[in-house]
């Protein structure tokens, strides 16, 4: 389940004009994290994490939807981020959309 209040707070922080570098770092790291989850799952390897519980989360998320679905989600996120950068979409809305998409996929939708 999403922490809606926390997600809105994150969106508010990262949508400030002074937070462009933090937004770019967070979105790049998130895309890399999703790609790593997909690579490990596709190769039938157990994910490894940098923090406690990360590998278990990656493995649990990967098992919640098909490989094709996760690849589509990752592609949609990268397209959204590219579009957001080109036409100056609301960073907060982009963050809300990304995490909503991840949550729906994790629920098997």
NORHUCOR-V14098 format. One record per pair of residues at least 6 apart in sequence whose C-alpha atoms are under 8 Angstrom apart, sorted by sequence separation. I is the first residue (numbers start at 0). GAP is how many residues later the second one is. D is the distance in whole Angstrom. If there is no record, write none. Layout:
BEGIN
i = [I:I]
gap = [GAP:GAP]
d = [D:D]
END
This chain:
BEGIN
i = [12:13:39:40:47:48:82:83:39:47:83:13:14:46:61:13:45:46:36:83:35:46:46:45:80:79:40:36:40:76:36:37:36:41:40:72:37:72:37:72:37:69:68:34:33:64:63:64:63:64:30:63:64:61:63:64:60:30:30:26:22:14:14:13:14:13:10:11:10:9:10:7:10:10:6:7:6:1:1:1:0]
gap = [6:6:6:6:6:6:6:6:7:7:7:8:8:8:8:9:9:9:10:10:11:11:12:13:13:14:18:21:21:21:22:24:25:25:26:28:29:29:32:32:33:35:36:39:40:40:41:41:42:42:43:43:43:44:44:44:45:46:47:54:68:75:76:77:77:78:80:80:81:82:82:84:84:85:88:88:89:97:98:101:102]
d = [7:7:6:7:7:5:8:7:6:5:7:7:8:5:8:5:7:7:7:7:8:6:6:7:7:7:7:6:6:6:7:7:7:7:8:7:7:7:7:8:7:8:8:7:7:6:7:7:5:8:7:7:5:8:6:8:6:8:7:8:8:7:5:7:6:7:7:6:4:8:7:7:6:7:8:7:7:8:8:7:7]
END
